[in-house]
Amino acid sequence: MLPVVYAFLRAYAPYITLPFAAVVGFIGYKVEGLLSDKYTPYQESIEEKREERLLEENLNKDLTHVDSLKERKFVPRSVLERNLSPSLNQEKS
């Protein structure tokens, strides 16, 4: 008799587990709704923060100071400096 029960459970496993999973999920959803705070504060998007940062950098920059093309400061000395982040690029003044 036990092999017949196992065969039945194996064949109809989705029909047996789906209601059980739905009940557990519903209870978990309700408990989480009671315990958690549903308020999410507004945050600026990363794109907006980046645009503001770049605008501030451009406003604070001295536009009358232009590097000489003969000095070639825009050419990296090594391959490792090619894609260096501006925040890591500490020019020695």
Residue, then its C-alpha position, 0 to 999 in steps of 0.5 A: m500500500l505504501p508504494v501506491v501512496y508514494a506513486f500518487l504523491r509523486a504524480y500529484a506533487p504540484y497539486i499537493t504542494l501548491p495550496f500549501a505554498a500559497v497558504v504559507g506565502f499568504i501568512g508570510y505576506k500578512v505578517e510582513g505587512l504588520l511588522s515592517d514599515k512600508y514608507t520608502p523615503y525619496q532619494e535622487s537617482i544616481e544620474e541626477k547626483r552625477e549630473e549635479r556633481l559634474l555641474e559643481e565641478n564645472l562651476n568651480k573650475d577655472l576656465t581661463h587656465v588651459d594646459s599647453l598642448k606641447e606639454r601633453k599632460f592629457v597623454p598617460r605615462s603608462v597603460l595603467e593611467r589610461n582609465l583612471s577615475p577623476s577622483l583618483n587622479q591627484e595632480k601634483s600642483 
